[in-house]
Amino acid sequence: MEQTQHILKTGTTTAGIVCTDGIVLVADKRATVGHTVAAEIKKIIPIGKRFAVTIAGTASDAVMLSRHIKSEIKLKELRSGNEVTVKEAANLLAQYVYGNIRQPSMIQGITHFILAGYDKTGAYLYDIFPDGSITLIQDYYCSGSGSVYAYGYVDAAYKSSLTVEEGITLAKGAIKAAIKRDTASGNGYAITTITPQGIQEVEDVTFQSPMQ
């Protein structure tokens, strides 16, 4: 058995949807070891009062980097006396990801994040790719092994005038489509909204059977 089969990975389907009044994040809950369903894991992580990320890749690295960026944002705000912008938060996380994948290690820490947040200029969505590159997303982005199925669903229904309430419905349909077809996605899903009113987990569903 190859060494990589012993590494806990999130497999995954995650997505972020830009709406007129905020951002909707959705993610499944399945973690795998090789081809085995290993655990249930939270894949949407708040990293401050105004920011949240979805995680994919090597679970330990993704969680560790999420903790690092949360601490870095808080420290930067304390030192400067100013709120960190979404762009600044995304760039800070991208720097961590860049350094993490290039750090010599027996276990390669491949991580992928979707970061959502809001500041005084509005709500924004960023893709932080495993190589540390960063992209501002204007509409929606899906990641992980089930992303092709999520994209198929969102592509057909997304519109630029989407409200957060409509985005929640769209996100739910997309994650269910991915879970139905992708064996590395499942165990349930969570949906979180990021708006000027705050971060809110609006749905957290766990399936009774781990094979769902």
N, C-alpha and C positions, 0 to 999 in steps of 0.2 A: 504494500500500500504506500503510495507516495506521501511524503511529509505534508504536503498541502492539504490532504484529505483530513488531517487532524486539526486544522485551523477553523475556528468558529467564524463563519461568514454570515452575512445577512441575506445572501441570495438576492432577492428583493424586488419590490416595485414601490417607487416613491414618485410623487409628482407635486408640482407647484403650479397654481393657476392664478394669473393676474386678473383682478376684478376692478370695477370702477371705484369701489369703496374699501379695498383691502386685498389681502392675499389669502388663498386657501392652500394648505398643505395636507397631503394624504400619504399614508404609508401602510404597508402590510406589517405583520408581526413575526414572520417566520425567520428563524436562524438555522443554518444548516452546517453540518460537518461532512464535507464531500457530498454524497448523494443522500445523506441521512438527515431527517428532520430532527433537530437537536433541542431547540428551546423556543420560547416565546420572548420577544425583545421589543422594547420601545424604540421606534425608529424616528420619532419626531421629538427633538430635544430643545427646550427653551435655553437660550444662552444669554439671557438678560430679560429685562422687562419689556423690551421692544424688538427682540430678535429670536428667531427659532431656526433650527436646521433639520433637514432629513438626512439620515445617514445610510450609506451603502458601502459594501466592501468588507475588509477585515474588521470584525466587530470591536475588538479591544482597542485598535488604533483609532477607529471612528469615535468611540466614546471618550478616549483619552484626549483627542484633539478638541472635542466639544467642550471638555472641562477647561482645557488650556485657553481656548478663545473666550470663554465666559469670564475667566479670571482676568485676561488681558484687557477686555472691554471695560470691566469695572475699574481696573487699575488706571487705564488711560483716562477715564472720565474723572477719577479722583485727582489725578495729577494735573489735568488741564482745567478742570472746572467746567468743561463743556461736554455736551452729549456727543457720543460717537455717532457719525452718520452711518447709514446702511452701507454705503460704498466703502467707508473706512473699515467697517466690520468685515465685509467681504474680502477686502485686500489683506487684512490681518490673517484671516482664516486661510486664504490662498497661500500666504507665505509659510504657514505651518504645514500645509499639505505638500508644498514644493519641497520643503526640507525633509519631511517625513519619508517620502518615497525615495529620496536620494541618500538616505542614511543607511550605511551598511548594516545588515541584520540577517539573522538566520531565517526569520520570517518576514517576507516582504509586506510592508504595510500599505496596501492599496486601499484608498478611501475616496469616496465621492460624496459631495454634499450639495444640497440645494438650500440656500440661505434666503430667508425672507425677513423683512423688518420694515419699520417705518421711522421716519424722522420728521423734522419740521417742514420738509419739502414734499413729503408724500411716502407712499408704500412702494417697496421695490423687491424684486426677485432676482437672485443671482445663481448661476450654476458655477460650482467650484469643481473642476474636473480633476481626476486623479493625478494628473501631471502638474497641478498647481495653477493651471490657466483659469481665467475668470471671464464670465460672460454675463452681461446684463440681459435678462429675459423680458421681452416686451409683452408676451402673451401667456405661454405655458411651457413647461418642461417636464419630461418624464425620464426617470433613470432606472437602471437595474435590469435584471433578466426578464422581467415581465413588462418592460417599457413599451415594447412593440405593440402589445395588446392594449395598453393604456393609451398610447398615441392613437391607435385606430379609433378608439371610442371618443377621445377628446377632439381629434381632428374633425370628426363629423358633427360635433355639437357646439364647439366653442364659438363665441361671438365677442367682439370687443366691448359691447355694452353690458356684459355679464355683471350682475351684482354678487356680493359675497353669498347671499342665500342661494342664488342660482349656481354659484360655483361649488357650494357644498354638495348639491344634487349631482352636478357633473363629476365631481371628484369621487363620489360614492359609486357611480356607475362605472367609472374608469378602473377603480381598484377592484371591483367585483369582476369585471371582465378579465383583468390580469390574473386574479386568483383562480379563476375558472380554468385558465389555459396554461399557466406557468407553474410547474411543480415546485419551484424554489420560492414561490410567494404563497402566503396563506396564514393560517392560525387566527386570523382576525385582521382588523384594520383600525386605524385612528385618523381622525380628521381634526385639524387645528386651524383656526383663523387668526390672522395678524392684521389688526386695524388700529387706527388712532385711539380706540377705546381700550386696547390691550391685546394680550395673547389669550385665546380661549380654546380649550379643547372641547369641541362641540359634539364629538362622537367617539366612543371607544368600545369596539365590539370584539369579543373573543369567541371564536367558534368552539362548540363543544367537542368536535372531533378535530385532532391536529392535522388530519388529512384533508381538511377543507381549505 
